[in-house]
Amino acid sequence: MREATRRRRRRTLVALGLVAAVVGLTGAARPFDRFERRSEDLEAALLEAVRAQHFEQVVDFGPVEGACPGSSWCAQPAATIAHPPNLDVAVIALDRSGRPRAIANVLLSRDYPEGVGVPIGDDFGTDAVRWRRWNPDRWNGGTFSETDGSRGSTVGWTDNPPLTDADDIVPGRDEATLEFMSPYPASTFKLMVAFHTMRLVDRGTVALDRDYRYVRADGTEMVRTTRQLLDRMITESDNDSAKALLKQLHDLGEVDRLNEAFRDLGLGTLQVNGTDPATGARWGIGKVTMTSLDTARLLLLINGGPGVLWRTPDDKPVRAAEVLSRNSRAILLGMLVDQGWNDILTTSNWCGRSYPARGIPSLVADRWVDPDTGTVTVAGKEFGEDVRPCNERAEVSFAHKSGFTYNYLSDAGIVRSFAGPEGHYIVVVMSNLGYRYADPRQGDVAKPVCGDDPAKDTGVCYTEKFAALGSAVDAILRRR
């Protein structure tokens, strides 16, 4: 499979003229060989970085939020996670012009407890993975009572019931060498909504500064412009704004076209299915899907490298300038740079604390920083740390969108180094390690410190292993 992929990629990359992607490299090797070698080196380093975090050591508070078998809360500290979690990590190193100079994708799961590199094809995607829809019952090993957390039935990882073609995200992958159940992307899926909305702005179908009226489930009305809805959805991860924008897409008959557009771009794992046309809600697990490699390529389009970035499986050239206008890319990038939730791959909102680890050394947008105290508050969550010292030492900007729930955690963005364009890269992580999981060094806690209401969160919500991974990736891409 790898040799076939290598031959296909050689033909395509030479045809696309990726000499520019390796400007500055020396030696007798041909440009493709350099790209291939750099990607193989990146994959090896990324595998090492993922393994070094020992994600199998996190502790698990159980499959039902707020319920433990036999009591309202467990009488003892949470147990170590039963299996290696599902982790999907993709990285694209960028050259000065924003084109790929190396690409890698690594998967971790109970099927691949030591991690495995994904063969990447000539479209910078992969046909080597049979992507499966996330099934929480398969992960948990059964169904559990929402009342007391007791087990109601047993479900197998790949059997009881057996997996079928209906579990596939992308059809026709029966012969794929790898198989992976892709975690629900949580609020990172809002990146897809924003991207398609901006394409409609380019076409004149949607006006950024025209009011849109949305009625919430409780009957209250919200009237905001599309620009305001996009900003709150991206920077604060506001759910009402996301529902309103999805409702607007349904009003225009654009949700099916969104899915078709991603398939046409060769990004077939990026799908938004099963949402409610009347409310824009009902973001179903297994219905809304994203994989890290396709998400990284979506960010590559938003970043906007010149020329043909890749070719789809039917040989259609994909150019950023033809997919999204320069102005729309700039608007999206500006909102992503203004992201308020800097607490996963970067932990800049927790500046100065010994826990969690710092992560990607990125700048916190001024809009979130109290000018008197330097502290950050996002959507009601008070981080309580003066971030100004870290902002003075910040080395990069991180234009990103994260997602977080009890069971899922993701972060996807574009890193731009203040030291120069050689340090620019894209990094995406999808996982099933939401705030249900914690680090042993947090102490003998009996329940998660966070919940569904950010204003009531009492501290660090997620394992610091993601921040440590972010720091490791940053070291690989900028300092190696």
Secondary structure as the mmCIF struct_conf table of DSSP 4:
data_model
#
loop_
_struct_conf.conf_type_id
_struct_conf.id
_struct_conf.beg_label_comp_id
_struct_conf.beg_label_asym_id
_struct_conf.beg_label_seq_id
_struct_conf.end_label_comp_id
_struct_conf.end_label_asym_id
_struct_conf.end_label_seq_id
HELX_RH_AL_P HELX_RH_AL_P1 ARG A 2 LEU A 16
TURN_TY1_P TURN_TY1_P1 GLY A 17 GLY A 17
HELX_RH_3T_P HELX_RH_3T_P1 LEU A 18 VAL A 22
TURN_TY1_P TURN_TY1_P2 VAL A 23 GLY A 24
BEND BEND1 GLY A 27 ALA A 29
HELX_RH_AL_P HELX_RH_AL_P2 PRO A 31 GLN A 53
HELX_RH_3T_P HELX_RH_3T_P2 PHE A 55 GLN A 57
STRN STRN1 VAL A 59 ASP A 60
BEND BEND2 PRO A 63 VAL A 64
TURN_TY1_P TURN_TY1_P3 GLU A 65 GLY A 66
STRN STRN2 CYS A 68 CYS A 68
TURN_TY1_P TURN_TY1_P4 PRO A 69 GLY A 70
STRN STRN3 SER A 71 SER A 71
BEND BEND3 SER A 72 TRP A 73
BEND BEND4 ALA A 75 GLN A 76
HELX_LH_PP_P HELX_LH_PP_P1 PRO A 77 ALA A 78
STRN STRN4 ALA A 79 THR A 80
HELX_LH_PP_P HELX_LH_PP_P2 ILE A 81 ILE A 81
BEND BEND5 ALA A 82 HIS A 83
HELX_LH_PP_P HELX_LH_PP_P3 PRO A 84 ASN A 86
STRN STRN5 LEU A 87 LEU A 94
TURN_TY1_P TURN_TY1_P5 ARG A 96 SER A 97
BEND BEND6 GLY A 98 GLY A 98
STRN STRN6 PRO A 100 LEU A 108
BEND BEND7 SER A 109 TYR A 112
TURN_TY1_P TURN_TY1_P6 PRO A 113 GLU A 114
STRN STRN7 VAL A 116 GLY A 117
HELX_LH_PP_P HELX_LH_PP_P4 VAL A 118 PRO A 119
TURN_TY1_P TURN_TY1_P7 ASP A 122 ASP A 123
BEND BEND8 PHE A 124 GLY A 125
BEND BEND9 ASP A 127 ALA A 128
STRN STRN8 VAL A 129 ARG A 133
HELX_RH_AL_P HELX_RH_AL_P3 PRO A 136 ASN A 140
TURN_TY1_P TURN_TY1_P8 GLY A 141 GLY A 141
STRN STRN9 GLY A 142 PHE A 144
TURN_TY1_P TURN_TY1_P9 GLU A 146 ASP A 148
STRN STRN10 ARG A 151 THR A 154
BEND BEND10 TRP A 157 THR A 158
TURN_TY1_P TURN_TY1_P10 ASP A 159 PRO A 162
HELX_LH_PP_P HELX_LH_PP_P5 LEU A 163 LEU A 163
HELX_RH_3T_P HELX_RH_3T_P3 ASP A 165 ASP A 167
STRN STRN11 ASP A 168 ASP A 168
BEND BEND11 ILE A 169 GLY A 172
TURN_TY1_P TURN_TY1_P11 ASP A 174 GLU A 175
BEND BEND12 THR A 177 THR A 177
STRN STRN12 LEU A 178 SER A 182
HELX_LH_PP_P HELX_LH_PP_P6 PRO A 183 TYR A 184
HELX_RH_3T_P HELX_RH_3T_P4 ALA A 186 PHE A 189
HELX_RH_AL_P HELX_RH_AL_P4 LYS A 190 ARG A 203
TURN_TY1_P TURN_TY1_P12 GLY A 204 GLY A 204
BEND BEND13 THR A 205 VAL A 206
TURN_TY1_P TURN_TY1_P13 LEU A 208 ASP A 209
BEND BEND14 ARG A 210 ARG A 210
STRN STRN13 ASP A 211 VAL A 215
TURN_TY1_P TURN_TY1_P14 ALA A 217 ASP A 218
BEND BEND15 GLY A 219 GLY A 219
STRN STRN14 GLU A 221 THR A 225
HELX_RH_AL_P HELX_RH_AL_P5 THR A 226 THR A 235
TURN_TY1_P TURN_TY1_P15 GLU A 236 GLU A 236
HELX_RH_AL_P HELX_RH_AL_P6 ASN A 239 ASP A 251
TURN_TY1_P TURN_TY1_P16 LEU A 252 GLY A 253
HELX_RH_AL_P HELX_RH_AL_P7 VAL A 255 ASP A 264
TURN_TY1_P TURN_TY1_P17 LEU A 265 GLY A 266
TURN_TY1_P TURN_TY1_P18 GLY A 268 THR A 269
STRN STRN15 GLN A 271 VAL A 272
BEND BEND16 GLY A 274 GLY A 274
TURN_TY1_P TURN_TY1_P19 PRO A 277 THR A 279
BEND BEND17 GLY A 280 GLY A 280
STRN STRN16 ILE A 285 ILE A 285
TURN_TY1_P TURN_TY1_P20 GLY A 286 LYS A 287
STRN STRN17 VAL A 288 THR A 289
HELX_RH_AL_P HELX_RH_AL_P8 SER A 292 ASN A 303
TURN_TY1_P TURN_TY1_P21 GLY A 304 GLY A 304
BEND BEND18 PRO A 306 GLY A 307
STRN STRN18 VAL A 308 ARG A 311
TURN_TY1_P TURN_TY1_P22 PRO A 313 ASP A 314
STRN STRN19 PRO A 317 ARG A 319
HELX_RH_AL_P HELX_RH_AL_P9 ALA A 320 VAL A 323
BEND BEND19 LEU A 324 LEU A 324
HELX_RH_AL_P HELX_RH_AL_P10 ARG A 326 VAL A 337
TURN_TY1_P TURN_TY1_P23 ASP A 338 ASP A 338
BEND BEND20 ILE A 344 LEU A 345
STRN STRN20 THR A 346 THR A 346
HELX_RH_3T_P HELX_RH_3T_P5 SER A 348 TRP A 350
TURN_TY1_P TURN_TY1_P24 CYS A 351 GLY A 352
BEND BEND21 SER A 354 PRO A 356
STRN STRN21 GLY A 359 GLY A 359
BEND BEND22 ILE A 360 ILE A 360
STRN STRN22 SER A 362 SER A 362
HELX_LH_PP_P HELX_LH_PP_P7 LEU A 363 ALA A 365
HELX_RH_3T_P HELX_RH_3T_P6 ASP A 366 TRP A 368
STRN STRN23 VAL A 369 VAL A 369
TURN_TY1_P TURN_TY1_P25 PRO A 371 THR A 373
STRN STRN24 VAL A 376 VAL A 376
STRN STRN25 THR A 377 VAL A 378
TURN_TY1_P TURN_TY1_P26 ALA A 379 GLY A 380
STRN STRN26 LYS A 381 GLU A 382
BEND BEND23 GLU A 385 GLU A 385
HELX_RH_AL_P HELX_RH_AL_P11 ARG A 388 ARG A 393
STRN STRN27 VAL A 396 PHE A 404
BEND BEND24 TYR A 406 ASN A 407
STRN STRN28 LEU A 409 SER A 417
TURN_TY1_P TURN_TY1_P27 PHE A 418 ALA A 419
HELX_RH_3T_P HELX_RH_3T_P7 PRO A 421 GLY A 423
STRN STRN29 TYR A 425 SER A 431
BEND BEND25 ASN A 432 ASN A 432
TURN_TY1_P TURN_TY1_P28 TYR A 435 ARG A 436
STRN STRN30 TYR A 437 ALA A 438
HELX_RH_3T_P HELX_RH_3T_P8 PRO A 440 GLN A 442
BEND BEND26 ASP A 444 ASP A 444
BEND BEND27 ALA A 446 LYS A 447
BEND BEND28 VAL A 449 VAL A 449
BEND BEND29 ASP A 452 ASP A 452
HELX_RH_3T_P HELX_RH_3T_P9 PRO A 454 LYS A 456
BEND BEND30 GLY A 459 GLY A 459
BEND BEND31 TYR A 462 TYR A 462
TURN_TY1_P TURN_TY1_P29 GLU A 464 GLU A 464
HELX_RH_AL_P HELX_RH_AL_P12 LYS A 465 ASP A 474
HELX_RH_PI_P HELX_RH_PI_P1 ALA A 475 ARG A 479
#
